[in-house]
Amino acid sequence: MGIEIKCFATLARFLPDNAADYPAASGETIRSLLAKLDIPEDEVALLFINSARAYLDSKLKDGDRVGIFPAVGGG
């Protein structure tokens, strides 16, 4: 199965070359995806699957679009 991954801001450095069709096992969670990409969980503030809010234990399915956002600040 394949999913699309988008990492934003400071997390963009973790984006794999095959992010448009990244292989993932059926039933894999976002937590396991972050581990495969070496993204520290404590750097992640928001997660989305197909534009809907997701969580570390949310399960992925074929064709999902995953957005991974860090905490951002401004002043």
PQR file with spaces between the fields and no chain letter, atoms N, CA, C, O and H, PARSE charges and radii, in Angstrom:
ATOM       1  N    MET     1       0.851   -1.177    0.000 -0.4000 1.5000
ATOM       2  CA   MET     1       0.000    0.000    0.000 -0.0000 2.0000
ATOM       3  C    MET     1       0.888    1.229    0.000  0.5500 1.7000
ATOM       4  O    MET     1       2.037    1.165    0.437 -0.5500 1.4000
ATOM       5  N    GLY     2       0.371    2.340   -0.482 -0.4000 1.5000
ATOM       6  CA   GLY     2       1.147    3.577   -0.527 -0.0000 2.0000
ATOM       7  C    GLY     2       0.380    4.737    0.071  0.5500 1.7000
ATOM       8  O    GLY     2      -0.840    4.836   -0.063 -0.5500 1.4000
ATOM       9  H    GLY     2      -0.563    2.392   -0.837  0.4000 1.0000
ATOM      10  N    ILE     3       1.123    5.619    0.738 -0.4000 1.5000
ATOM      11  CA   ILE     3       0.543    6.829    1.312 -0.0000 2.0000
ATOM      12  C    ILE     3       1.364    8.027    0.849  0.5500 1.7000
ATOM      13  O    ILE     3       2.499    7.870    0.400 -0.5500 1.4000
ATOM      14  H    ILE     3       2.114    5.539    0.847  0.4000 1.0000
ATOM      15  N    GLU     4       0.795    9.213    0.959 -0.4000 1.5000
ATOM      16  CA   GLU     4       1.505   10.451    0.650 -0.0000 2.0000
ATOM      17  C    GLU     4       1.834   11.147    1.965  0.5500 1.7000
ATOM      18  O    GLU     4       0.968   11.304    2.826 -0.5500 1.4000
ATOM      19  H    GLU     4      -0.127    9.340    1.324  0.4000 1.0000
ATOM      20  N    ILE     5       3.084   11.560    2.114 -0.4000 1.5000
ATOM      21  CA   ILE     5       3.534   12.206    3.346 -0.0000 2.0000
ATOM      22  C    ILE     5       3.947   13.636    3.048  0.5500 1.7000
ATOM      23  O    ILE     5       4.637   13.903    2.063 -0.5500 1.4000
ATOM      24  H    ILE     5       3.787   11.432    1.415  0.4000 1.0000
ATOM      25  N    LYS     6       3.520   14.555    3.908 -0.4000 1.5000
ATOM      26  CA   LYS     6       3.975   15.942    3.842 -0.0000 2.0000
ATOM      27  C    LYS     6       4.451   16.344    5.229  0.5500 1.7000
ATOM      28  O    LYS     6       3.708   16.260    6.207 -0.5500 1.4000
ATOM      29  H    LYS     6       2.960   14.338    4.707  0.4000 1.0000
ATOM      30  N    CYS     7       5.703   16.783    5.295 -0.4000 1.5000
ATOM      31  CA   CYS     7       6.289   17.276    6.540 -0.0000 2.0000
ATOM      32  C    CYS     7       6.509   18.774    6.379  0.5500 1.7000
ATOM      33  O    CYS     7       7.051   19.214    5.365 -0.5500 1.4000
ATOM      34  H    CYS     7       6.306   16.851    4.500  0.4000 1.0000
ATOM      35  N    PHE     8       6.101   19.551    7.354 -0.4000 1.5000
ATOM      36  CA   PHE     8       6.140   21.001    7.224 -0.0000 2.0000
ATOM      37  C    PHE     8       7.185   21.641    8.131  0.5500 1.7000
ATOM      38  O    PHE     8       7.597   21.079    9.146 -0.5500 1.4000
ATOM      39  H    PHE     8       5.661   19.194    8.178  0.4000 1.0000
ATOM      40  N    ALA     9       7.596   22.842    7.722 -0.4000 1.5000
ATOM      41  CA   ALA     9       8.526   23.690    8.483 -0.0000 2.0000
ATOM      42  C    ALA     9       9.789   22.915    8.866  0.5500 1.7000
ATOM      43  O    ALA     9      10.448   22.341    7.999 -0.5500 1.4000
ATOM      44  H    ALA     9       7.262   23.298    6.897  0.4000 1.0000
ATOM      45  N    THR    10      10.126   22.895   10.143 -0.4000 1.5000
ATOM      46  CA   THR    10      11.379   22.278   10.590 -0.0000 2.0000
ATOM      47  C    THR    10      11.397   20.761   10.406  0.5500 1.7000
ATOM      48  O    THR    10      12.458   20.143   10.502 -0.5500 1.4000
ATOM      49  H    THR    10       9.591   23.362   10.847  0.4000 1.0000
ATOM      50  N    LEU    11      10.249   20.159   10.144 -0.4000 1.5000
ATOM      51  CA   LEU    11      10.202   18.710    9.936 -0.0000 2.0000
ATOM      52  C    LEU    11      10.432   18.326    8.476  0.5500 1.7000
ATOM      53  O    LEU    11      10.536   17.141    8.161 -0.5500 1.4000
ATOM      54  H    LEU    11       9.388   20.661   10.065  0.4000 1.0000
ATOM      55  N    ALA    12      10.513   19.303    7.589 -0.4000 1.5000
ATOM      56  CA   ALA    12      10.703   19.025    6.162 -0.0000 2.0000
ATOM      57  C    ALA    12      11.977   18.226    5.902  0.5500 1.7000
ATOM      58  O    ALA    12      12.050   17.485    4.922 -0.5500 1.4000
ATOM      59  H    ALA    12      10.429   20.266    7.845  0.4000 1.0000
ATOM      60  N    ARG    13      12.964   18.367    6.755 -0.4000 1.5000
ATOM      61  CA   ARG    13      14.236   17.649    6.557 -0.0000 2.0000
ATOM      62  C    ARG    13      14.067   16.129    6.674  0.5500 1.7000
ATOM      63  O    ARG    13      14.941   15.381    6.235 -0.5500 1.4000
ATOM      64  H    ARG    13      12.904   18.970    7.551  0.4000 1.0000
ATOM      65  N    PHE    14      12.976   15.672    7.249 -0.4000 1.5000
ATOM      66  CA   PHE    14      12.727   14.236    7.402 -0.0000 2.0000
ATOM      67  C    PHE    14      11.962   13.633    6.222  0.5500 1.7000
ATOM      68  O    PHE    14      11.783   12.417    6.157 -0.5500 1.4000
ATOM      69  H    PHE    14      12.266   16.279    7.606  0.4000 1.0000
ATOM      70  N    LEU    15      11.513   14.468    5.297 -0.4000 1.5000
ATOM      71  CA   LEU    15      10.680   13.997    4.190 -0.0000 2.0000
ATOM      72  C    LEU    15      11.485   13.062    3.283  0.5500 1.7000
ATOM      73  O    LEU    15      12.539   13.454    2.783 -0.5500 1.4000
ATOM      74  H    LEU    15      11.659   15.456    5.349  0.4000 1.0000
ATOM      75  N    PRO    16      11.013   11.847    3.065 -0.5600 1.5000
ATOM      76  CA   PRO    16      11.748   10.915    2.203  0.2800 2.0000
ATOM      77  C    PRO    16      11.569   11.270    0.725  0.5500 1.7000
ATOM      78  O    PRO    16      10.620   11.959    0.351 -0.5500 1.4000
ATOM      79  N    ASP    17      12.487   10.793   -0.100 -0.4000 1.5000
ATOM      80  CA   ASP    17      12.417   11.065   -1.540 -0.0000 2.0000
ATOM      81  C    ASP    17      11.144   10.507   -2.170  0.5500 1.7000
ATOM      82  O    ASP    17      10.629   11.078   -3.132 -0.5500 1.4000
ATOM      83  H    ASP    17      13.258   10.234    0.204  0.4000 1.0000
ATOM      84  N    ASN    18      10.639    9.412   -1.645 -0.4000 1.5000
ATOM      85  CA   ASN    18       9.441    8.778   -2.198 -0.0000 2.0000
ATOM      86  C    ASN    18       8.178    9.162   -1.419  0.5500 1.7000
ATOM      87  O    ASN    18       7.260    8.353   -1.282 -0.5500 1.4000
ATOM      88  H    ASN    18      11.057    8.949   -0.863  0.4000 1.0000
ATOM      89  N    ALA    19       8.137   10.382   -0.918 -0.4000 1.5000
ATOM      90  CA   ALA    19       7.026   10.832   -0.069 -0.0000 2.0000
ATOM      91  C    ALA    19       5.677   10.831   -0.784  0.5500 1.7000
ATOM      92  O    ALA    19       4.639   10.730   -0.130 -0.5500 1.4000
ATOM      93  H    ALA    19       8.882   11.038   -1.029  0.4000 1.0000
ATOM      94  N    ALA    20       5.670   10.941   -2.110 -0.4000 1.5000
ATOM      95  CA   ALA    20       4.408   10.968   -2.847 -0.0000 2.0000
ATOM      96  C    ALA    20       3.746    9.592   -2.901  0.5500 1.7000
ATOM      97  O    ALA    20       2.536    9.495   -3.105 -0.5500 1.4000
ATOM      98  H    ALA    20       6.513   11.023   -2.642  0.4000 1.0000
ATOM      99  N    ASP    21       4.519    8.542   -2.722 -0.4000 1.5000
ATOM     100  CA   ASP    21       3.979    7.177   -2.728 -0.0000 2.0000
ATOM     101  C    ASP    21       4.824    6.321   -1.794  0.5500 1.7000
ATOM     102  O    ASP    21       5.508    5.392   -2.225 -0.5500 1.4000
ATOM     103  H    ASP    21       5.502    8.621   -2.556  0.4000 1.0000
ATOM     104  N    TYR    22       4.765    6.650   -0.509 -0.4000 1.5000
ATOM     105  CA   TYR    22       5.591    5.987    0.498 -0.0000 2.0000
ATOM     106  C    TYR    22       4.968    4.650    0.877  0.5500 1.7000
ATOM     107  O    TYR    22       3.775    4.595    1.173 -0.5500 1.4000
ATOM     108  H    TYR    22       4.210    7.404   -0.159  0.4000 1.0000
ATOM     109  N    PRO    23       5.748    3.572    0.873 -0.5600 1.5000
ATOM     110  CA   PRO    23       5.185    2.266    1.237  0.2800 2.0000
ATOM     111  C    PRO    23       4.872    2.186    2.731  0.5500 1.7000
ATOM     112  O    PRO    23       5.675    2.586    3.575 -0.5500 1.4000
ATOM     113  N    ALA    24       3.711    1.671    3.028 -0.4000 1.5000
ATOM     114  CA   ALA    24       3.297    1.494    4.422 -0.0000 2.0000
ATOM     115  C    ALA    24       2.474    0.215    4.519  0.5500 1.7000
ATOM     116  O    ALA    24       1.737   -0.136    3.597 -0.5500 1.4000
ATOM     117  H    ALA    24       3.059    1.345    2.342  0.4000 1.0000
ATOM     118  N    ALA    25       2.608   -0.463    5.630 -0.4000 1.5000
ATOM     119  CA   ALA    25       1.854   -1.698    5.847 -0.0000 2.0000
ATOM     120  C    ALA    25       0.417   -1.369    6.250  0.5500 1.7000
ATOM     121  O    ALA    25       0.167   -0.369    6.923 -0.5500 1.4000
ATOM     122  H    ALA    25       3.207   -0.178    6.379  0.4000 1.0000
ATOM     123  N    SER    26      -0.506   -2.202    5.843 -0.4000 1.5000
ATOM     124  CA   SER    26      -1.899   -2.015    6.218 -0.0000 2.0000
ATOM     125  C    SER    26      -2.029   -2.045    7.736  0.5500 1.7000
ATOM     126  O    SER    26      -1.502   -2.947    8.387 -0.5500 1.4000
ATOM     127  H    SER    26      -0.303   -3.015    5.297  0.4000 1.0000
ATOM     128  N    GLY    27      -2.721   -1.072    8.297 -0.4000 1.5000
ATOM     129  CA   GLY    27      -2.910   -1.001    9.740 -0.0000 2.0000
ATOM     130  C    GLY    27      -1.774   -0.327   10.484  0.5500 1.7000
ATOM     131  O    GLY    27      -1.819   -0.204   11.708 -0.5500 1.4000
ATOM     132  H    GLY    27      -3.149   -0.339    7.769  0.4000 1.0000
ATOM     133  N    GLU    28      -0.756    0.110    9.756 -0.4000 1.5000
ATOM     134  CA   GLU    28       0.356    0.824   10.397 -0.0000 2.0000
ATOM     135  C    GLU    28      -0.176    2.104   11.034  0.5500 1.7000
ATOM     136  O    GLU    28      -1.122    2.708   10.528 -0.5500 1.4000
ATOM     137  H    GLU    28      -0.719    0.009    8.761  0.4000 1.0000
ATOM     138  N    THR    29       0.428    2.512   12.135 -0.4000 1.5000
ATOM     139  CA   THR    29       0.001    3.737   12.812 -0.0000 2.0000
ATOM     140  C    THR    29       0.932    4.889   12.463  0.5500 1.7000
ATOM     141  O    THR    29       2.029    4.686   11.941 -0.5500 1.4000
ATOM     142  H    THR    29       1.196    2.022   12.546  0.4000 1.0000
ATOM     143  N    ILE    30       0.478    6.092   12.757 -0.4000 1.5000
ATOM     144  CA   ILE    30       1.340    7.254   12.561 -0.0000 2.0000
ATOM     145  C    ILE    30       2.565    7.148   13.460  0.5500 1.7000
ATOM     146  O    ILE    30       3.656    7.553   13.059 -0.5500 1.4000
ATOM     147  H    ILE    30      -0.413    6.257   13.181  0.4000 1.0000
ATOM     148  N    ARG    31       2.410    6.619   14.651 -0.4000 1.5000
ATOM     149  CA   ARG    31       3.557    6.445   15.557 -0.0000 2.0000
ATOM     150  C    ARG    31       4.649    5.600   14.893  0.5500 1.7000
ATOM     151  O    ARG    31       5.826    5.953   14.952 -0.5500 1.4000
ATOM     152  H    ARG    31       1.524    6.290   14.977  0.4000 1.0000
ATOM     153  N    SER    32       4.265    4.488   14.264 -0.4000 1.5000
ATOM     154  CA   SER    32       5.268    3.636   13.613 -0.0000 2.0000
ATOM     155  C    SER    32       5.848    4.316   12.376  0.5500 1.7000
ATOM     156  O    SER    32       7.018    4.119   12.050 -0.5500 1.4000
ATOM     157  H    SER    32       3.308    4.201   14.216  0.4000 1.0000
ATOM     158  N    LEU    33       5.037    5.112   11.692 -0.4000 1.5000
ATOM     159  CA   LEU    33       5.533    5.877   10.544 -0.0000 2.0000
ATOM     160  C    LEU    33       6.591    6.883   10.987  0.5500 1.7000
ATOM     161  O    LEU    33       7.640    7.001   10.353 -0.5500 1.4000
ATOM     162  H    LEU    33       4.086    5.272   11.957  0.4000 1.0000
ATOM     163  N    LEU    34       6.324    7.606   12.069 -0.4000 1.5000
ATOM     164  CA   LEU    34       7.302    8.565   12.586 -0.0000 2.0000
ATOM     165  C    LEU    34       8.608    7.862   12.946  0.5500 1.7000
ATOM     166  O    LEU    34       9.689    8.392   12.686 -0.5500 1.4000
ATOM     167  H    LEU    34       5.472    7.510   12.585  0.4000 1.0000
ATOM     168  N    ALA    35       8.517    6.683   13.535 -0.4000 1.5000
ATOM     169  CA   ALA    35       9.720    5.930   13.899 -0.0000 2.0000
ATOM     170  C    ALA    35      10.514    5.547   12.651  0.5500 1.7000
ATOM     171  O    ALA    35      11.740    5.655   12.642 -0.5500 1.4000
ATOM     172  H    ALA    35       7.640    6.253   13.745  0.4000 1.0000
ATOM     173  N    LYS    36       9.822    5.099   11.590 -0.4000 1.5000
ATOM     174  CA   LYS    36      10.505    4.735   10.349 -0.0000 2.0000
ATOM     175  C    LYS    36      11.198    5.935    9.718  0.5500 1.7000
ATOM     176  O    LYS    36      12.249    5.790    9.093 -0.5500 1.4000
ATOM     177  H    LYS    36       8.826    5.011   11.597  0.4000 1.0000
ATOM     178  N    LEU    37      10.614    7.121    9.879 -0.4000 1.5000
ATOM     179  CA   LEU    37      11.181    8.338    9.291 -0.0000 2.0000
ATOM     180  C    LEU    37      12.181    9.022   10.219  0.5500 1.7000
ATOM     181  O    LEU    37      12.753   10.053    9.866 -0.5500 1.4000
ATOM     182  H    LEU    37       9.760    7.239   10.386  0.4000 1.0000
ATOM     183  N    ASP    38      12.392    8.453   11.401 -0.4000 1.5000
ATOM     184  CA   ASP    38      13.295    9.035   12.415 -0.0000 2.0000
ATOM     185  C    ASP    38      12.854   10.422   12.869  0.5500 1.7000
ATOM     186  O    ASP    38      13.689   11.273   13.178 -0.5500 1.4000
ATOM     187  H    ASP    38      11.927    7.615   11.688  0.4000 1.0000
ATOM     188  N    ILE    39      11.540   10.651   12.908 -0.4000 1.5000
ATOM     189  CA   ILE    39      10.997   11.923   13.392 -0.0000 2.0000
ATOM     190  C    ILE    39      10.703   11.772   14.884  0.5500 1.7000
ATOM     191  O    ILE    39       9.873   10.946   15.261 -0.5500 1.4000
ATOM     192  H    ILE    39      10.862    9.960   12.656  0.4000 1.0000
ATOM     193  N    PRO    40      11.364   12.550   15.737 -0.5600 1.5000
ATOM     194  CA   PRO    40      11.094   12.463   17.177  0.2800 2.0000
ATOM     195  C    PRO    40       9.654   12.898   17.489  0.5500 1.7000
ATOM     196  O    PRO    40       9.213   13.963   17.058 -0.5500 1.4000
ATOM     197  N    GLU    41       8.938   12.069   18.234 -0.4000 1.5000
ATOM     198  CA   GLU    41       7.542   12.385   18.566 -0.0000 2.0000
ATOM     199  C    GLU    41       7.407   13.728   19.270  0.5500 1.7000
ATOM     200  O    GLU    41       6.411   14.427   19.082 -0.5500 1.4000
ATOM     201  H    GLU    41       9.296   11.203   18.584  0.4000 1.0000
ATOM     202  N    ASP    42       8.398   14.097   20.078 -0.4000 1.5000
ATOM     203  CA   ASP    42       8.286   15.352   20.824 -0.0000 2.0000
ATOM     204  C    ASP    42       8.460   16.589   19.945  0.5500 1.7000
ATOM     205  O    ASP    42       8.270   17.709   20.421 -0.5500 1.4000
ATOM     206  H    ASP    42       9.207   13.529   20.230  0.4000 1.0000
ATOM     207  N    GLU    43       8.816   16.410   18.673 -0.4000 1.5000
ATOM     208  CA   GLU    43       8.910   17.538   17.746 -0.0000 2.0000
ATOM     209  C    GLU    43       7.624   17.731   16.949  0.5500 1.7000
ATOM     210  O    GLU    43       7.495   18.701   16.202 -0.5500 1.4000
ATOM     211  H    GLU    43       8.970   15.501   18.286  0.4000 1.0000
ATOM     212  N    VAL    44       6.675   16.814   17.105 -0.4000 1.5000
ATOM     213  CA   VAL    44       5.425   16.853   16.343 -0.0000 2.0000
ATOM     214  C    VAL    44       4.321   17.464   17.196  0.5500 1.7000
ATOM     215  O    VAL    44       4.092   17.049   18.332 -0.5500 1.4000
ATOM     216  H    VAL    44       6.779   16.026   17.712  0.4000 1.0000
ATOM     217  N    ALA    45       3.632   18.467   16.622 -0.4000 1.5000
ATOM     218  CA   ALA    45       2.541   19.117   17.349 -0.0000 2.0000
ATOM     219  C    ALA    45       1.166   18.739   16.792  0.5500 1.7000
ATOM     220  O    ALA    45       0.216   18.553   17.553 -0.5500 1.4000
ATOM     221  H    ALA    45       3.817   18.804   15.699  0.4000 1.0000
ATOM     222  N    LEU    46       1.061   18.626   15.472 -0.4000 1.5000
ATOM     223  CA   LEU    46      -0.221   18.323   14.832 -0.0000 2.0000
ATOM     224  C    LEU    46      -0.038   17.258   13.767  0.5500 1.7000
ATOM     225  O    LEU    46       0.973   17.221   13.065 -0.5500 1.4000
ATOM     226  H    LEU    46       1.833   18.777   14.854  0.4000 1.0000
ATOM     227  N    LEU    47      -1.038   16.394   13.662 -0.4000 1.5000
ATOM     228  CA   LEU    47      -1.053   15.343   12.656 -0.0000 2.0000
ATOM     229  C    LEU    47      -2.397   15.362   11.945  0.5500 1.7000
ATOM     230  O    LEU    47      -3.434   15.591   12.567 -0.5500 1.4000
ATOM     231  H    LEU    47      -1.859   16.424   14.232  0.4000 1.0000
ATOM     232  N    PHE    48      -2.374   15.121   10.644 -0.4000 1.5000
ATOM     233  CA   PHE    48      -3.600   15.061    9.857 -0.0000 2.0000
ATOM     234  C    PHE    48      -3.545   13.864    8.919  0.5500 1.7000
ATOM     235  O    PHE    48      -2.489   13.528    8.382 -0.5500 1.4000
ATOM     236  H    PHE    48      -1.532   14.935   10.138  0.4000 1.0000
ATOM     237  N    ILE    49      -4.695   13.226    8.730 -0.4000 1.5000
ATOM     238  CA   ILE    49      -4.864   12.212    7.701 -0.0000 2.0000
ATOM     239  C    ILE    49      -6.017   12.691    6.835  0.5500 1.7000
ATOM     240  O    ILE    49      -7.132   12.879    7.322 -0.5500 1.4000
ATOM     241  H    ILE    49      -5.552   13.499    9.167  0.4000 1.0000
ATOM     242  N    ASN    50      -5.748   12.888    5.549 -0.4000 1.5000
ATOM     243  CA   ASN    50      -6.771   13.358    4.603 -0.0000 2.0000
ATOM     244  C    ASN    50      -7.474   14.613    5.117  0.5500 1.7000
ATOM     245  O    ASN    50      -8.698   14.718    5.045 -0.5500 1.4000
ATOM     246  H    ASN    50      -4.842   12.735    5.153  0.4000 1.0000
ATOM     247  N    SER    51      -6.702   15.553    5.629 -0.4000 1.5000
ATOM     248  CA   SER    51      -7.172   16.858    6.122 -0.0000 2.0000
ATOM     249  C    SER    51      -7.980   16.794    7.417  0.5500 1.7000
ATOM     250  O    SER    51      -8.526   17.812    7.844 -0.5500 1.4000
ATOM     251  H    SER    51      -5.708   15.467    5.687  0.4000 1.0000
ATOM     252  N    ALA    52      -8.069   15.640    8.044 -0.4000 1.5000
ATOM     253  CA   ALA    52      -8.774   15.503    9.325 -0.0000 2.0000
ATOM     254  C    ALA    52      -7.747   15.267   10.433  0.5500 1.7000
ATOM     255  O    ALA    52      -6.753   14.574   10.217 -0.5500 1.4000
ATOM     256  H    ALA    52      -7.626   14.813    7.698  0.4000 1.0000
ATOM     257  N    ARG    53      -7.979   15.835   11.608 -0.4000 1.5000
ATOM     258  CA   ARG    53      -7.062   15.702   12.745 -0.0000 2.0000
ATOM     259  C    ARG    53      -6.813   14.227   13.040  0.5500 1.7000
ATOM     260  O    ARG    53      -7.744   13.422   13.071 -0.5500 1.4000
ATOM     261  H    ARG    53      -8.786   16.399   11.783  0.4000 1.0000
ATOM     262  N    ALA    54      -5.555   13.885   13.254 -0.4000 1.5000
ATOM     263  CA   ALA    54      -5.180   12.504   13.558 -0.0000 2.0000
ATOM     264  C    ALA    54      -4.296   12.484   14.797  0.5500 1.7000
ATOM     265  O    ALA    54      -3.883   13.529   15.300 -0.5500 1.4000
ATOM     266  H    ALA    54      -4.799   14.539   13.228  0.4000 1.0000
ATOM     267  N    TYR    55      -4.016   11.289   15.277 -0.4000 1.5000
ATOM     268  CA   TYR    55      -3.243   11.111   16.505 -0.0000 2.0000
ATOM     269  C    TYR    55      -2.192   10.025   16.288  0.5500 1.7000
ATOM     270  O    TYR    55      -2.237    9.306   15.290 -0.5500 1.4000
ATOM     271  H    TYR    55      -4.351   10.440   14.869  0.4000 1.0000
ATOM     272  N    LEU    56      -1.262    9.905   17.204 -0.4000 1.5000
ATOM     273  CA   LEU    56      -0.160    8.954   17.045 -0.0000 2.0000
ATOM     274  C    LEU    56      -0.641    7.528   16.801  0.5500 1.7000
ATOM     275  O    LEU    56       0.001    6.782   16.061 -0.5500 1.4000
ATOM     276  H    LEU    56      -1.224   10.489   18.015  0.4000 1.0000
ATOM     277  N    ASP    57      -1.741    7.144   17.401 -0.4000 1.5000
ATOM     278  CA   ASP    57      -2.240    5.778   17.244 -0.0000 2.0000
ATOM     279  C    ASP    57      -3.262    5.628   16.121  0.5500 1.7000
ATOM     280  O    ASP    57      -3.866    4.566   15.969 -0.5500 1.4000
ATOM     281  H    ASP    57      -2.262    7.750   18.002  0.4000 1.0000
ATOM     282  N    SER    58      -3.459    6.690   15.333 -0.4000 1.5000
ATOM     283  CA   SER    58      -4.356    6.600   14.177 -0.0000 2.0000
ATOM     284  C    SER    58      -3.766    5.634   13.157  0.5500 1.7000
ATOM     285  O    SER    58      -2.566    5.665   12.883 -0.5500 1.4000
ATOM     286  H    SER    58      -2.968    7.552   15.456  0.4000 1.0000
ATOM     287  N    LYS    59      -4.620    4.772   12.596 -0.4000 1.5000
ATOM     288  CA   LYS    59      -4.164    3.775   11.622 -0.0000 2.0000
ATOM     289  C    LYS    59      -4.241    4.336   10.207  0.5500 1.7000
ATOM     290  O    LYS    59      -5.126    5.124    9.873 -0.5500 1.4000
ATOM     291  H    LYS    59      -5.594    4.747   12.819  0.4000 1.0000
ATOM     292  N    LEU    60      -3.287    3.905    9.387 -0.4000 1.5000
ATOM     293  CA   LEU    60      -3.200    4.358    8.002 -0.0000 2.0000
ATOM     294  C    LEU    60      -3.798    3.318    7.071  0.5500 1.7000
ATOM     295  O    LEU    60      -3.789    2.121    7.359 -0.5500 1.4000
ATOM     296  H    LEU    60      -2.568    3.265    9.658  0.4000 1.0000
ATOM     297  N    LYS    61      -4.323    3.805    5.934 -0.4000 1.5000
ATOM     298  CA   LYS    61      -4.817    2.898    4.906 -0.0000 2.0000
ATOM     299  C    LYS    61      -4.325    3.381    3.545  0.5500 1.7000
ATOM     300  O    LYS    61      -3.862    4.513    3.410 -0.5500 1.4000
ATOM     301  H    LYS    61      -4.329    4.777    5.700  0.4000 1.0000
ATOM     302  N    ASP    62      -4.427    2.539    2.564 -0.4000 1.5000
ATOM     303  CA   ASP    62      -3.921    2.834    1.229 -0.0000 2.0000
ATOM     304  C    ASP    62      -4.480    4.155    0.699  0.5500 1.7000
ATOM     305  O    ASP    62      -5.683    4.409    0.770 -0.5500 1.4000
ATOM     306  H    ASP    62      -4.804    1.619    2.674  0.4000 1.0000
ATOM     307  N    GLY    63      -3.590    4.984    0.171 -0.4000 1.5000
ATOM     308  CA   GLY    63      -3.993    6.245   -0.430 -0.0000 2.0000
ATOM     309  C    GLY    63      -4.117    7.407    0.534  0.5500 1.7000
ATOM     310  O    GLY    63      -4.410    8.523    0.105 -0.5500 1.4000
ATOM     311  H    GLY    63      -2.614    4.778    0.114  0.4000 1.0000
ATOM     312  N    ASP    64      -3.904    7.183    1.824 -0.4000 1.5000
ATOM     313  CA   ASP    64      -4.001    8.276    2.803 -0.0000 2.0000
ATOM     314  C    ASP    64      -2.961    9.356    2.522  0.5500 1.7000
ATOM     315  O    ASP    64      -1.865    9.074    2.037 -0.5500 1.4000
ATOM     316  H    ASP    64      -3.666    6.276    2.173  0.4000 1.0000
ATOM     317  N    ARG    65      -3.325   10.594    2.834 -0.4000 1.5000
ATOM     318  CA   ARG    65      -2.410   11.735    2.784 -0.0000 2.0000
ATOM     319  C    ARG    65      -2.150   12.151    4.224  0.5500 1.7000
ATOM     320  O    ARG    65      -3.079   12.510    4.948 -0.5500 1.4000
ATOM     321  H    ARG    65      -4.216   10.823    3.227  0.4000 1.0000
ATOM     322  N    VAL    66      -0.890   12.103    4.638 -0.4000 1.5000
ATOM     323  CA   VAL    66      -0.507   12.376    6.022 -0.0000 2.0000
ATOM     324  C    VAL    66       0.237   13.706    6.088  0.5500 1.7000
ATOM     325  O    VAL    66       1.226   13.907    5.383 -0.5500 1.4000
ATOM     326  H    VAL    66      -0.136   11.811    4.049  0.4000 1.0000
ATOM     327  N    GLY    67      -0.245   14.614    6.941 -0.4000 1.5000
ATOM     328  CA   GLY    67       0.431   15.884    7.188 -0.0000 2.0000
ATOM     329  C    GLY    67       1.020   15.886    8.583  0.5500 1.7000
ATOM     330  O    GLY    67       0.342   15.560    9.558 -0.5500 1.4000
ATOM     331  H    GLY    67      -1.048   14.451    7.514  0.4000 1.0000
ATOM     332  N    ILE    68       2.303   16.259    8.672 -0.4000 1.5000
ATOM     333  CA   ILE    68       3.015   16.250    9.951 -0.0000 2.0000
ATOM     334  C    ILE    68       3.548   17.657   10.205  0.5500 1.7000
ATOM     335  O    ILE    68       4.354   18.174    9.432 -0.5500 1.4000
ATOM     336  H    ILE    68       2.853   16.524    7.880  0.4000 1.0000
ATOM     337  N    PHE    69       3.089   18.272   11.296 -0.4000 1.5000
ATOM     338  CA   PHE    69       3.434   19.660   11.600 -0.0000 2.0000
ATOM     339  C    PHE    69       4.155   19.772   12.941  0.5500 1.7000
ATOM     340  O    PHE    69       3.777   19.116   13.912 -0.5500 1.4000
ATOM     341  H    PHE    69       2.434   17.852   11.924  0.4000 1.0000
ATOM     342  N    PRO    70       5.195   20.608   12.991 -0.5600 1.5000
ATOM     343  CA   PRO    70       5.859   20.871   14.271  0.2800 2.0000
ATOM     344  C    PRO    70       5.147   22.001   14.996  0.5500 1.7000
ATOM     345  O    PRO    70       4.284   22.670   14.428 -0.5500 1.4000
ATOM     346  N    ALA    71       5.513   22.207   16.246 -0.4000 1.5000
ATOM     347  CA   ALA    71       5.055   23.401   16.957 -0.0000 2.0000
ATOM     348  C    ALA    71       5.783   24.592   16.337  0.5500 1.7000
ATOM     349  O    ALA    71       6.984   24.526   16.075 -0.5500 1.4000
ATOM     350  H    ALA    71       6.214   21.663   16.708  0.4000 1.0000
ATOM     351  N    VAL    72       5.057   25.667   16.107 -0.4000 1.5000
ATOM     352  CA   VAL    72       5.682   26.871   15.556 -0.0000 2.0000
ATOM     353  C    VAL    72       5.350   28.045   16.452  0.5500 1.7000
ATOM     354  O    VAL    72       4.298   28.079   17.092 -0.5500 1.4000
ATOM     355  H    VAL    72       4.081   25.720   16.320  0.4000 1.0000
ATOM     356  N    GLY    73       6.233   28.983   16.491 -0.4000 1.5000
ATOM     357  CA   GLY    73       6.011   30.176   17.302 -0.0000 2.0000
ATOM     358  C    GLY    73       6.387   31.406   16.508  0.5500 1.7000
ATOM     359  O    GLY    73       7.059   31.324   15.480 -0.5500 1.4000
ATOM     360  H    GLY    73       7.087   28.955   15.972  0.4000 1.0000
ATOM     361  N    GLY    74       5.965   32.493   16.979 -0.4000 1.5000
ATOM     362  CA   GLY    74       6.285   33.749   16.317 -0.0000 2.0000
ATOM     363  C    GLY    74       6.254   34.868   17.330  0.5500 1.7000
ATOM     364  O    GLY    74       5.947   34.675   18.506 -0.5500 1.4000
ATOM     365  H    GLY    74       5.419   32.560   17.814  0.4000 1.0000
ATOM     366  N    GLY    75       6.568   35.999   16.853 -0.4000 1.5000
ATOM     367  CA   GLY    75       6.585   37.079   17.815 -0.0000 2.0000
ATOM     368  C    GLY    75       6.396   38.414   17.206  0.5500 1.7000
ATOM     369  O    GLY    75       6.389   39.420   17.914 -0.5500 1.4000
ATOM     370  H    GLY    75       6.817   36.156   15.897  0.4000 1.0000
